[in-house]
Amino acid sequence: TNQKTWLVVCDVLLLIKLEAVKWISSEVFQFKAFKLKSLDAKNKKARWAKVDRLNNWAIFVSADGRCEALSFMNPERWGGRSNHIYFPSYESERPWAAVQLW
């Protein structure tokens, strides 16, 4: 498997850790999201809680390590879908693919 993690802010106080897993024998991506529950700066430890929904948010990610994840509120305004993760697709007719959280 290949795994990648992004940190993205989805609201004033909501920090999401997004994990993507791609199975080597498949083109399928699975995304999981976690919100920050607590942060102990002294010991450099964070506690995360899994979330099942992004509510009215959509997140764009890239496999390129130089690109940060971007979050957008109310994506229906531009034809997007809430509670979806968008990532580059290598199909010429569809530059972006979208999946819900897993």
KEFI-69991 format. One record per residue (C-alpha): x, y, z; residue number from 1; residue in three letters. Coordinates in pm, whole numbers, plus 32768, in hexadecimal, padded with zeros to 4 digits. Layout:
<sites>
SITE      u      v      w   seq   type
SITE      X      Y      Z   NUM    ALA
...
</sites>
This chain:
<sites>
SITE      u      v      w   seq   type
SITE   8000   8000   8000     1    THR
SITE   805F   816A   7FD1     2    ASN
SITE   7FF2   825A   80E2     3    GLN
SITE   7FF8   83D6   80F7     4    LYS
SITE   7F85   84C9   8204     5    THR
SITE   7F1C   8636   81E8     6    TRP
SITE   7EC0   8737   82EF     7    LEU
SITE   7DAD   8827   8287     8    VAL
SITE   7CE1   8930   833A     9    VAL
SITE   7B6C   890D   82F7    10    CYS
SITE   7AE5   8A0F   83E8    11    ASP
SITE   7B60   8B06   84E7    12    VAL
SITE   7BAC   89F5   85E7    13    LEU
SITE   7BA1   88B5   851E    14    LEU
SITE   7CE8   881B   84B2    15    LEU
SITE   7CBF   86E6   83DB    16    ILE
SITE   7DC4   85DA   83AA    17    LYS
SITE   7D6F   8531   8263    18    LEU
SITE   7E04   83DE   8211    19    GLU
SITE   7DF9   8341   80B9    20    ALA
SITE   7E47   81D6   8075    21    VAL
SITE   7E73   814F   7F15    22    LYS
SITE   7E97   7FDD   7EE9    23    TRP
SITE   7FAF   7F90   7DF5    24    ILE
SITE   7EDE   7E9D   7D28    25    SER
SITE   7DB9   7F91   7D10    26    SER
SITE   7D6D   80F1   7C9C    27    GLU
SITE   7C84   8122   7DC5    28    VAL
SITE   7CD1   8226   7ECE    29    PHE
SITE   7C3E   8213   802C    30    GLN
SITE   7C39   834C   8103    31    PHE
SITE   7C0E   8367   827B    32    LYS
SITE   7BF5   84AC   833D    33    ALA
SITE   7C46   84FA   84A7    34    PHE
SITE   7C0C   8638   856F    35    LYS
SITE   7CFC   86B9   8672    36    LEU
SITE   7C74   8675   87D1    37    LYS
SITE   7D97   86EF   88A1    38    SER
SITE   7EFD   875E   887A    39    LEU
SITE   800C   873E   8983    40    ASP
SITE   8118   8831   890E    41    ALA
SITE   8205   87D1   8A28    42    LYS
SITE   8210   8661   89C6    43    ASN
SITE   81C8   86A0   8854    44    LYS
SITE   80A1   85B0   8859    45    LYS
SITE   7F56   85DA   87A6    46    ALA
SITE   7E12   851C   87DB    47    ARG
SITE   7D36   84E7   86AB    48    TRP
SITE   7BCC   8474   8688    49    ALA
SITE   7B47   83D9   8547    50    LYS
SITE   7A3A   849F   8492    51    VAL
SITE   7942   8407   839F    52    ASP
SITE   78CE   8549   82F9    53    ARG
SITE   7963   8691   828A    54    LEU
SITE   7807   872D   8291    55    ASN
SITE   7800   8850   819A    56    ASN
SITE   7974   883D   8144    57    TRP
SITE   7A35   87AC   801E    58    ALA
SITE   7BAD   8773   8020    59    ILE
SITE   7C9F   8773   7EF8    60    PHE
SITE   7DE0   86A9   7F19    61    VAL
SITE   7F07   8658   7E3A    62    SER
SITE   8007   8540   7E3F    63    ALA
SITE   8113   8649   7E0A    64    ASP
SITE   81B7   8684   7F5C    65    GLY
SITE   81EC   87F4   7F0B    66    ARG
SITE   8075   8835   7EFA    67    CYS
SITE   7FA3   8873   802E    68    GLU
SITE   7E41   87F4   8054    69    ALA
SITE   7D35   88FD   801C    70    LEU
SITE   7BDD   8905   80BD    71    SER
SITE   7AA7   89AE   8031    72    PHE
SITE   7961   89F9   80E4    73    MET
SITE   7814   89C8   802D    74    ASN
SITE   78A8   892F   7EF0    75    PRO
SITE   774C   8913   7E56    76    GLU
SITE   7770   8A84   7DFB    77    ARG
SITE   7867   8A25   7CE8    78    TRP
SITE   77D6   88D0   7C91    79    GLY
SITE   78A0   8805   7D8B    80    GLY
SITE   7826   8716   7E97    81    ARG
SITE   783B   873B   8010    82    SER
SITE   78DF   8628   80DD    83    ASN
SITE   79BF   85C6   7FB8    84    HIS
SITE   7B35   85B1   7F82    85    ILE
SITE   7BAD   8621   7E2A    86    TYR
SITE   7CF3   85A2   7D95    87    PHE
SITE   7D94   85AD   7C3A    88    PRO
SITE   7D16   84B4   7B3C    89    SER
SITE   7DEC   844E   7A19    90    TYR
SITE   7CC2   8429   7931    91    GLU
SITE   7CC5   853E   782D    92    SER
SITE   7B4F   857C   783A    93    GLU
SITE   7B48   8591   79B6    94    ARG
SITE   7C66   8653   7A58    95    PRO
SITE   7BE3   8618   7BBC    96    TRP
SITE   7B4E   84E6   7C65    97    ALA
SITE   7A7D   8500   7DA2    98    ALA
SITE   7A3A   8403   7EB6    99    VAL
SITE   798B   8410   8004   100    GLN
SITE   7A3A   83C2   814B   101    LEU
SITE   7A6A   8252   8193   102    TRP
</sites>
